[in-house]
Amino acid sequence: QVQLVESGGGLVQVGGSQRLSCAASGSIFGINAMGWYRQAPGKQRELVASISSGGSSMYADSVAVEGRFTISRDNTKSTVYLQIDSLKPEDTAVYYCNANVWGRDYWGKGTLVTVSS
């Protein structure tokens, strides 16, 4: 079993920045890709970005073009980060961490980011 705990959410003003963290624990040997998803109110959960164990990252088309999101990973801490800059009201969502371990997906409980204008 793998446990994922997100942190770093909260209330932030438009134009601000937020750094989300997700720490993995448990049977972390074999963690492959880790990623961030988000679910805005009334919408489906969507991929934001993912990063491989080797550090190769990819971003969803919806965020890649803006260049405001940066995913990174510290394998020594089994932690993945998501930096969000120039926050917009439409970034308001619950952000979920995901980890793929030997082909099985694990999810955190999410952390809420609320962007106020």
BELFEN-V250513 format. One record per pair of residues at least 24 apart in sequence whose C-alpha atoms are under 10 Angstrom apart, sorted by the first residue. I is the first residue (numbers start at 0). J is the second residue. D is the distance in Angstrom with one decimal. If there is no record, write none. Layout:
I:J:D ; I:J:D
This chain:
0:24:8.6 ; 0:25:5.9 ; 0:26:5.5 ; 0:27:8.1 ; 0:100:9.2 ; 0:103:10.0 ; 0:105:8.5 ; 1:25:4.8 ; 1:26:5.3 ; 1:27:6.2 ; 1:28:9.5 ; 1:30:9.0 ; 1:98:8.4 ; 1:99:9.6 ; 1:100:8.2 ; 1:104:9.4 ; 1:105:6.7 ; 1:106:8.8 ; 1:107:9.5 ; 2:26:8.3 ; 2:27:8.7 ; 2:97:10.0 ; 2:98:9.3 ; 2:105:7.5 ; 2:106:7.7 ; 2:107:7.0 ; 2:108:9.7 ; 3:77:9.7 ; 3:78:9.1 ; 3:95:9.3 ; 3:96:6.9 ; 3:97:7.7 ; 3:98:8.0 ; 3:105:7.5 ; 3:106:6.4 ; 3:107:4.6 ; 3:108:7.7 ; 3:109:9.1 ; 4:78:9.4 ; 4:95:9.2 ; 4:96:7.8 ; 4:97:10.0 ; 4:106:8.7 ; 4:107:5.5 ; 4:108:7.0 ; 4:109:7.7 ; 4:110:8.8 ; 5:78:9.5 ; 5:79:9.3 ; 5:80:9.3 ; 5:94:8.3 ; 5:95:7.3 ; 5:96:6.6 ; 5:97:10.0 ; 5:106:9.8 ; 5:107:6.5 ; 5:108:7.3 ; 5:109:6.0 ; 5:110:5.9 ; 5:111:9.6 ; 6:80:9.6 ; 6:94:9.5 ; 6:95:9.9 ; 6:96:9.9 ; 6:109:8.2 ; 6:110:6.1 ; 6:111:8.9 ; 7:80:9.6 ; 7:81:9.5 ; 7:94:9.9 ; 7:110:7.2 ; 7:111:8.6 ; 7:112:8.3 ; 8:92:9.6 ; 8:93:8.4 ; 8:94:8.1 ; 8:109:8.9 ; 8:110:5.2 ; 8:111:5.1 ; 8:112:4.8 ; 8:113:7.8 ; 9:91:9.8 ; 9:110:7.9 ; 9:111:6.1 ; 9:112:5.0 ; 9:113:6.0 ; 9:114:8.4 ; 10:91:9.2 ; 10:111:8.4 ; 10:112:6.1 ; 10:113:4.8 ; 10:114:6.0 ; 10:115:7.1 ; 11:86:8.0 ; 11:87:9.6 ; 11:88:9.6 ; 11:91:9.5 ; 11:112:7.5 ; 11:113:6.2 ; 11:114:5.0 ; 11:115:6.2 ; 11:116:8.8 ; 12:85:9.3 ; 12:86:7.4 ; 12:87:8.3 ; 12:88:8.5 ; 12:113:8.3 ; 12:114:5.4 ; 12:115:4.9 ; 12:116:5.9 ; 13:84:9.7 ; 13:85:6.9 ; 13:86:5.3 ; 13:87:5.3 ; 13:88:6.6 ; 13:89:9.8 ; 13:90:9.5 ; 13:113:9.5 ; 13:114:5.9 ; 13:115:5.9 ; 13:116:5.4 ; 14:83:9.9 ; 14:84:7.1 ; 14:85:4.1 ; 14:86:4.8 ; 14:87:6.5 ; 14:88:9.3 ; 14:114:8.8 ; 14:115:9.5 ; 14:116:9.0 ; 15:83:8.5 ; 15:84:6.3 ; 15:85:5.3 ; 15:86:5.4 ; 15:87:8.4 ; 15:114:8.6 ; 15:115:9.9 ; 16:67:9.3 ; 16:68:9.9 ; 16:82:7.3 ; 16:83:5.5 ; 16:84:4.4 ; 16:85:6.0 ; 16:86:6.1 ; 16:87:9.8 ; 16:114:9.9 ; 17:68:9.9 ; 17:81:8.1 ; 17:82:5.9 ; 17:83:5.3 ; 17:84:6.6 ; 17:85:9.0 ; 17:86:7.9 ; 17:112:8.4 ; 17:114:10.0 ; 18:68:9.7 ; 18:69:9.3 ; 18:70:9.7 ; 18:80:6.8 ; 18:81:5.6 ; 18:82:4.4 ; 18:83:6.2 ; 18:84:8.6 ; 19:70:9.4 ; 19:79:8.3 ; 19:80:5.5 ; 19:81:5.0 ; 19:82:6.4 ; 19:83:8.1 ; 19:94:8.5 ; 19:95:9.8 ; 19:96:9.5 ; 19:110:8.3 ; 19:111:10.0 ; 19:112:9.2 ; 20:70:9.9 ; 20:71:9.6 ; 20:72:9.4 ; 20:78:6.8 ; 20:79:5.9 ; 20:80:4.5 ; 20:81:6.6 ; 20:82:8.8 ; 20:96:8.6 ; 20:110:9.4 ; 21:72:9.4 ; 21:76:10.0 ; 21:77:8.3 ; 21:78:5.4 ; 21:79:5.2 ; 21:80:6.3 ; 21:81:8.6 ; 21:95:8.7 ; 21:96:6.3 ; 21:97:8.8 ; 21:98:9.8 ; 21:107:8.1 ; 21:109:9.3 ; 21:110:9.6 ; 22:73:9.6 ; 22:76:7.4 ; 22:77:5.9 ; 22:78:4.4 ; 22:79:6.7 ; 22:80:8.9 ; 22:96:9.0 ; 22:107:9.3 ; 23:74:9.8 ; 23:76:8.2 ; 23:77:5.4 ; 23:78:6.1 ; 23:79:8.4 ; 23:96:9.4 ; 23:97:9.6 ; 23:98:8.3 ; 23:105:9.9 ; 23:107:9.1 ; 24:76:9.4 ; 24:77:7.4 ; 24:78:9.2 ; 26:100:8.7 ; 27:77:7.6 ; 27:98:9.4 ; 27:99:9.9 ; 27:100:7.6 ; 28:77:9.6 ; 28:100:8.1 ; 28:101:9.3 ; 29:99:8.5 ; 29:100:5.6 ; 29:101:6.2 ; 29:102:9.5 ; 30:74:9.5 ; 30:77:8.8 ; 30:98:6.7 ; 30:99:5.9 ; 30:100:4.5 ; 30:101:7.0 ; 30:102:9.1 ; 30:103:9.5 ; 30:104:9.8 ; 31:98:7.1 ; 31:99:5.5 ; 31:100:5.8 ; 31:101:7.4 ; 31:102:8.5 ; 31:103:9.9 ; 32:56:9.3 ; 32:79:10.0 ; 32:97:8.3 ; 32:98:5.9 ; 32:99:5.4 ; 32:100:7.8 ; 32:101:9.9 ; 32:102:9.7 ; 32:104:9.6 ; 33:70:9.6 ; 33:71:9.6 ; 33:72:8.4 ; 33:77:9.8 ; 33:78:9.0 ; 33:79:7.0 ; 33:80:9.7 ; 33:96:7.3 ; 33:97:5.5 ; 33:98:4.3 ; 33:99:6.3 ; 33:100:9.1 ; 33:104:9.4 ; 33:105:9.4 ; 33:106:9.9 ; 34:58:9.6 ; 34:70:8.0 ; 34:71:9.5 ; 34:72:9.6 ; 34:79:7.6 ; 34:80:8.8 ; 34:81:8.8 ; 34:95:8.3 ; 34:96:5.8 ; 34:97:5.0 ; 34:98:6.4 ; 34:99:8.7 ; 34:106:9.7 ; 35:70:8.3 ; 35:79:8.7 ; 35:80:8.6 ; 35:81:7.4 ; 35:94:6.7 ; 35:95:5.6 ; 35:96:4.8 ; 35:97:6.1 ; 35:98:8.9 ; 35:106:9.6 ; 35:107:9.9 ; 35:109:9.7 ; 36:92:9.5 ; 36:93:8.3 ; 36:94:5.7 ; 36:95:5.1 ; 36:96:6.4 ; 36:97:7.4 ; 36:106:9.7 ; 36:109:9.1 ; 37:90:8.7 ; 37:91:8.9 ; 37:92:5.9 ; 37:93:5.5 ; 37:94:4.3 ; 37:95:5.8 ; 37:96:8.7 ; 37:109:8.5 ; 37:110:9.3 ; 37:111:9.2 ; 37:112:9.6 ; 38:90:9.4 ; 38:91:8.5 ; 38:92:5.2 ; 38:93:5.3 ; 38:94:6.5 ; 38:95:8.0 ; 38:109:9.4 ; 38:111:9.4 ; 39:89:7.9 ; 39:90:7.7 ; 39:91:6.2 ; 39:92:4.1 ; 39:93:6.4 ; 39:94:8.7 ; 39:111:9.6 ; 39:112:9.6 ; 39:113:9.9 ; 40:89:9.9 ; 40:91:8.1 ; 40:92:6.6 ; 40:93:8.4 ; 41:92:9.9 ; 42:92:9.4 ; 44:92:9.4 ; 44:93:8.9 ; 44:94:9.0 ; 44:95:8.8 ; 45:94:9.5 ; 45:95:9.6 ; 46:94:9.7 ; 46:95:9.3 ; 46:97:9.7 ; 47:81:9.3 ; 47:94:9.0 ; 47:95:9.6 ; 48:81:8.4 ; 49:79:9.3 ; 49:81:9.6 ; 49:96:9.6 ; 49:97:8.6 ; 49:98:9.2 ; 50:79:8.4 ; 50:80:9.9 ; 50:98:9.7 ; 51:98:9.9 ; 51:99:9.6 ; 52:77:9.9 ; 86:112:9.9 ; 86:113:9.5 ; 86:114:6.8 ; 86:115:9.3 ; 87:113:9.4 ; 87:114:6.3 ; 87:115:8.2 ; 87:116:8.4 ; 88:112:9.8 ; 88:113:7.6 ; 88:114:4.9 ; 88:115:6.2 ; 88:116:6.9 ; 89:113:9.1 ; 89:114:7.7 ; 89:115:9.8 ; 90:114:6.7 ; 90:115:10.0 ; 91:115:8.4
